[in-house]
Amino acid sequence: MIALGIRHPRSARAGGPPWERGASFLTWLFLLFLGALAACGDGAAQSHGGGAFQPTDALLLSTNSPTKDEDPSVLRARDGTLFVAWFSDRGGNSDIYITSTSNGRDWSPLGPPVTASSAGDFYPTLFQDEQGTFHLTWFRWTAPFLGHIWYNTSTDGLTWNPASEVQVTTDAGVDDWVPSITQAADGTLLIYFVSRLRRALSPTNDIYVATKRPAQTTWDPPVPVAGINSATEHDHLPFAARTGATITLVWDRYDTTKVIPWENPKSDLWYATSSNGLSWSPPAKITNDVGNVVHLYPGLFPSLTGEWSLVWLSTKLGPPLVFELPLANAGMYPLGLTQNTLLPAGYSHRIAATSSPGVYLGVWVQGPDGAQDIYYRFFEK
């Protein structure tokens, strides 16, 4: 692990204390008083308006797990608590685990997995609605490229009853995966996910959506996201969020050189908006770099005051680096593009604003194949 620490250097004092340099006792008292004021001011600045979250170095979150840990999802709950979900092989099976922190220092103990299946459970996505209910979606595969989207709810975000799990998609012989969940203004839940096998003889991955309206107890059959999918290129890794009055969907698009997005030599980010999550604006291309530049794992996150940004991994400068772009600038790339130098490359970066103004939580995957881990860092910007 490369720890990229935030340092708060203080000016070094030359020589000894004032009274050893010929200053009077009253002068020393006055300087001591000024120093105390400065220390108080510095402490106030570091408290970020009284919030509990402080910048840290890069730290290991998936402790005591010698096997694979991937697919982090980050959520700032309505009360300011931060939740992180991911899948881990630590128990001998691929399952979903969740932990939380209310101060950035103490994380809740990692209990049993929140999923209980002999199949593999991957790629969790967390969401909390306006009533406070926590929603979790993930994909469960019984074999490579064979499985469905699943869903569950919780009242506290940490306690999940496996007996309450709901199978969202049920069609036979499909490869549903990488889901993202959000909610329309009318309360309709929407899960966006990817499948290639749903369309017979399909050469491309497409993005689908399953919905559950407030009065429903079951999910509607999934349908292709209207007007989004390319007929000749892959659409993959969707990330959806309600960004104010609209729902924004961002995703990867790439040619058919490779089926899997992170194996293709070139990919771009696209986005579209919708008032209800079903009817969409024409898809628009965000990135436009020339050559074999890869843009992967897009995510959306709001500031504490509600300004939304994109985060993703890109090779636009050569090595994989983390970039951010204000969502308002999505149609003006690269205007407003910044590199997040406080987060190492890794992959699957997710960011959430903390309740301390200007302090964010960044989470990502890092490590050798088969022994990846989840890392986190609180950083200030």
C-alpha positions in Angstrom: 0.0 0.0 0.0 1.2 3.5 -0.8 0.0 5.9 1.9 -0.5 9.3 0.6 -0.6 11.4 3.8 -2.1 14.8 4.3 0.4 16.8 6.2 -0.2 19.9 8.3 3.3 21.3 8.7 3.8 23.9 11.4 6.5 26.6 11.3 9.6 25.5 13.3 10.8 27.9 15.9 14.5 28.9 15.6 16.6 28.5 18.7 15.2 28.0 22.2 12.1 29.5 24.0 11.8 33.3 24.2 13.2 33.6 27.7 16.4 31.9 26.5 16.9 34.5 23.8 16.8 37.6 26.0 13.1 38.4 25.9 11.4 39.7 29.0 9.0 37.6 31.0 6.0 39.8 29.9 7.1 39.4 26.3 7.2 35.6 26.8 3.7 35.7 28.3 2.4 37.7 25.4 3.9 35.4 22.9 2.5 32.4 24.8 -0.9 34.0 24.6 -0.6 34.6 20.9 0.5 31.0 20.5 -2.5 29.7 22.3 -4.8 31.8 20.1 -3.1 30.4 17.0 -3.5 26.9 18.3 -7.2 27.4 18.9 -7.6 28.9 15.5 -5.8 26.0 14.0 -7.9 23.5 15.9 -11.1 25.2 14.7 -9.9 25.1 11.1 -9.1 21.4 11.4 -12.5 20.6 12.9 -14.2 21.7 9.7 -17.0 23.6 11.3 -17.4 21.2 14.2 -17.8 18.0 12.2 -16.1 14.8 13.3 -14.5 13.7 10.1 -10.8 14.6 9.6 -8.4 13.9 6.7 -6.4 10.6 7.0 -3.8 8.6 5.1 -4.8 5.7 3.0 -6.0 2.9 5.3 -7.0 -0.7 4.9 -10.8 -1.3 5.4 -11.0 -5.0 4.5 -8.8 -6.2 7.4 -8.1 -9.8 8.1 -9.1 -10.9 4.6 -6.3 -12.7 2.7 -8.6 -13.3 -0.3 -10.4 -11.1 -2.7 -12.4 -8.0 -1.7 -13.9 -5.8 -4.4 -16.9 -3.7 -5.6 -17.2 -1.0 -2.9 -20.3 1.1 -2.6 -20.4 4.1 -0.4 -23.4 5.9 1.1 -23.8 8.9 3.4 -27.0 8.3 5.3 -29.4 11.0 6.2 -28.0 11.2 9.7 -24.5 11.6 8.4 -23.3 8.0 9.1 -21.1 6.6 6.3 -21.7 3.1 5.0 -19.4 1.0 2.9 -20.5 -2.3 1.3 -18.4 -4.7 -0.8 -18.1 -8.4 -1.7 -15.5 -10.6 0.0 -14.3 -14.2 -0.3 -13.1 -14.1 3.3 -15.6 -16.7 4.5 -14.9 -19.2 1.7 -17.7 -17.9 -0.5 -18.3 -14.6 -2.3 -20.7 -12.6 -0.1 -21.6 -9.0 0.7 -20.3 -7.3 3.8 -21.2 -3.8 5.2 -19.6 -1.6 7.8 -20.2 2.0 8.9 -18.7 4.9 10.8 -20.1 8.1 12.3 -16.8 9.8 13.0 -14.3 8.5 10.5 -12.2 6.8 13.2 -14.4 3.9 14.5 -15.9 1.4 12.1 -18.7 -1.0 13.1 -17.5 -4.5 13.6 -17.7 -6.6 10.4 -20.3 -9.2 11.3 -21.6 -12.1 9.3 -22.2 -11.4 5.6 -25.5 -9.8 4.8 -26.1 -12.4 2.0 -26.5 -16.1 2.6 -26.2 -18.2 -0.6 -23.9 -20.9 -1.9 -23.8 -18.9 -5.1 -21.5 -15.8 -5.5 -22.9 -12.4 -4.5 -21.1 -9.4 -6.1 -21.2 -5.7 -6.8 -23.5 -4.3 -4.0 -25.0 -0.9 -4.4 -26.5 1.0 -1.4 -29.3 3.5 -1.4 -31.4 5.2 1.3 -34.8 6.7 0.6 -36.4 9.8 2.1 -38.2 7.8 4.7 -34.9 6.4 6.0 -35.2 2.8 4.6 -31.9 1.4 3.3 -32.0 -0.5 0.0 -29.3 -2.9 -1.3 -29.0 -4.5 -4.7 -26.4 -6.9 -6.1 -25.9 -9.7 -8.6 -25.8 -13.4 -7.8 -24.2 -15.7 -10.2 -24.4 -19.5 -10.0 -21.7 -19.8 -12.7 -19.7 -17.4 -14.8 -22.1 -15.2 -16.7 -25.1 -16.9 -15.4 -27.3 -15.3 -12.8 -29.7 -12.5 -11.7 -30.2 -9.3 -9.8 -31.2 -9.4 -6.1 -32.6 -6.9 -3.7 -33.1 -6.4 0.1 -34.0 -3.7 2.6 -32.9 -2.7 6.1 -34.0 -0.3 8.8 -30.5 0.5 10.0 -28.2 -0.3 7.1 -26.3 -3.0 9.0 -28.9 -5.6 9.8 -30.2 -7.4 6.8 -32.5 -10.5 6.9 -31.5 -13.0 4.2 -35.0 -14.4 4.4 -36.2 -11.1 3.0 -34.1 -11.2 -0.1 -36.0 -10.6 -3.4 -35.0 -11.9 -6.8 -35.5 -9.0 -9.1 -34.8 -10.7 -12.4 -35.9 -14.3 -13.0 -35.4 -15.1 -16.7 -33.5 -18.3 -17.4 -30.0 -18.3 -18.9 -29.2 -14.6 -18.5 -26.0 -12.9 -17.3 -27.5 -9.9 -15.3 -24.8 -8.0 -13.4 -23.3 -4.7 -12.1 -26.6 -3.2 -10.8 -27.1 0.4 -9.7 -30.2 1.6 -7.7 -31.9 4.9 -7.3 -35.5 6.2 -6.9 -37.7 8.5 -9.0 -39.5 11.5 -7.5 -42.7 9.5 -7.3 -41.1 6.8 -5.2 -40.5 4.3 -7.9 -37.4 2.2 -7.3 -35.2 1.7 -10.4 -32.4 -0.8 -10.7 -30.1 -0.5 -13.8 -28.0 -3.4 -14.8 -26.1 -5.0 -17.7 -26.8 -8.1 -19.8 -25.6 -9.5 -23.1 -27.5 -12.7 -23.2 -31.0 -11.2 -22.8 -31.0 -10.3 -26.4 -30.7 -13.4 -28.6 -27.4 -13.5 -30.7 -26.5 -10.1 -29.2 -23.0 -8.9 -30.1 -23.1 -6.2 -27.4 -23.8 -5.7 -23.7 -26.9 -3.5 -23.1 -28.2 -1.6 -20.1 -31.6 -2.7 -18.7 -33.9 -1.3 -15.9 -36.2 -3.1 -13.5 -38.8 -1.0 -11.6 -41.0 -1.3 -8.5 -43.6 1.3 -7.9 -44.6 2.3 -4.3 -47.8 0.2 -4.3 -46.1 -2.9 -5.8 -44.7 -5.8 -3.8 -42.9 -7.3 -6.8 -40.6 -5.9 -9.5 -41.7 -5.4 -13.1 -39.9 -7.5 -15.8 -36.8 -5.6 -16.9 -36.7 -3.7 -20.2 -33.8 -2.1 -22.2 -33.3 1.5 -21.1 -35.1 3.5 -23.7 -32.9 5.2 -26.2 -29.7 4.5 -24.4 -28.1 1.4 -25.9 -25.9 1.4 -28.9 -26.6 -1.2 -31.6 -22.9 -1.6 -32.5 -21.0 -0.9 -29.2 -21.0 -2.2 -25.7 -22.8 -0.2 -23.0 -21.6 -1.2 -19.5 -20.9 -0.2 -15.8 -24.0 2.0 -15.4 -24.2 4.3 -12.4 -27.5 6.1 -11.6 -28.4 8.8 -9.1 -31.1 11.3 -8.6 -29.3 14.5 -9.0 -31.9 17.1 -7.9 -35.1 17.1 -10.0 -33.7 14.6 -12.5 -32.1 11.1 -12.6 -28.6 11.0 -14.2 -27.2 7.8 -15.7 -23.5 7.6 -16.6 -21.8 4.5 -18.2 -19.0 3.1 -20.3 -19.3 2.7 -24.0 -16.6 0.8 -26.1 -16.3 -1.2 -29.3 -16.6 -4.9 -29.7 -12.8 -5.6 -29.6 -13.4 -7.1 -26.1 -16.6 -8.1 -24.3 -15.4 -6.9 -20.8 -15.0 -3.1 -20.4 -11.7 -3.3 -18.4 -10.1 -5.5 -21.1 -10.9 -3.2 -24.0 -8.1 -0.9 -25.2 -10.4 2.1 -25.5 -13.6 3.3 -23.8 -15.5 6.5 -23.2 -18.0 7.9 -20.7 -21.6 8.7 -21.7 -24.5 10.2 -19.8 -28.2 10.9 -20.1 -30.9 12.4 -17.9 -34.5 11.6 -17.1 -37.4 12.9 -15.1 -38.8 9.5 -14.2 -35.9 7.0 -14.9 -37.7 5.5 -17.9 -37.8 8.2 -20.6 -34.3 9.6 -21.4 -32.6 12.4 -23.1 -30.5 11.5 -26.1 -27.3 9.9 -24.8 -24.3 12.3 -24.9 -20.6 11.5 -25.0 -18.6 13.0 -22.1 -15.0 12.1 -22.9 -13.4 12.6 -26.3 -9.7 11.7 -26.0 -7.9 10.6 -29.2 -6.2 7.2 -29.2 -6.5 4.2 -27.0 -7.5 6.0 -23.8 -9.5 4.0 -21.3 -12.2 5.6 -19.1 -13.6 3.2 -16.5 -15.8 2.8 -13.4 -17.8 6.0 -13.5 -19.5 7.1 -10.3 -21.5 10.1 -9.2 -21.3 11.9 -5.8 -22.7 15.2 -4.4 -21.0 17.7 -2.2 -22.5 18.5 1.2 -24.4 21.4 -0.5 -25.7 19.3 -3.4 -23.3 20.0 -6.3 -22.8 16.7 -8.2 -19.5 15.5 -9.7 -18.3 12.5 -11.7 -15.4 10.3 -10.5 -13.7 7.7 -12.7 -10.4 6.0 -13.6 -8.6 7.1 -16.8 -5.4 6.5 -18.8 -5.6 9.9 -20.5 -2.2 10.9 -19.1 -0.7 7.5 -19.5 -0.9 5.5 -16.2 -4.3 5.0 -14.6 -5.3 8.0 -12.6 -8.4 9.2 -10.8 -10.3 12.2 -12.3 -13.2 14.3 -11.3 -15.5 16.5 -13.3 -18.4 18.7 -12.2 -21.6 17.1 -13.6 -22.6 20.5 -14.8 -19.6 20.3 -17.1 -20.4 16.8 -18.5 -21.1 18.3 -21.9 -18.0 20.6 -21.9 -15.2 18.0 -21.3 -12.4 18.6 -20.5 -13.5 22.0 -19.0 -13.4 21.7 -15.2 -11.6 18.3 -15.3 -9.3 17.8 -12.3 -7.0 14.9 -11.2 -7.7 13.7 -7.7 -4.1 13.3 -6.5 -5.1 12.2 -3.0 -6.5 8.9 -4.2 -4.1 6.2 -5.7 -4.9 4.5 -8.9 -6.4 1.2 -7.9 -9.9 0.9 -9.3 -13.7 1.2 -8.6 -13.3 4.5 -6.8 -16.3 5.7 -4.9 -16.6 9.0 -3.1 -19.1 10.4 -0.5 -19.2 13.8 1.2 -19.0 13.6 5.0 -21.0 15.8 7.3 -17.8 17.9 7.9 -17.7 20.6 5.2 -15.0 20.0 2.6 -14.1 16.5 3.9 -14.8 13.5 1.7 -14.5 9.7 2.0 -12.8 8.0 -0.9 -12.9 4.2 -1.2 -11.2 2.0 -3.8 -9.8 -1.5 -4.6 -6.1 -2.1 -4.5 -3.8 -5.2 -4.5 -2.7 -8.2 -6.5 -5.3 -10.3 -8.3 -6.9 -12.8 -5.9 -5.9 -10.8 -2.9 -7.4 -7.4 -3.6 -8.4 -5.3 -0.6 -10.7 -2.3 0.1 -8.9 0.8 1.1 -10.3 4.2 2.2 -9.1 7.7 2.9 -10.7 10.8 4.2 -9.5 13.8 2.3 -10.1 17.5 2.1 -10.8 19.6 -1.0 
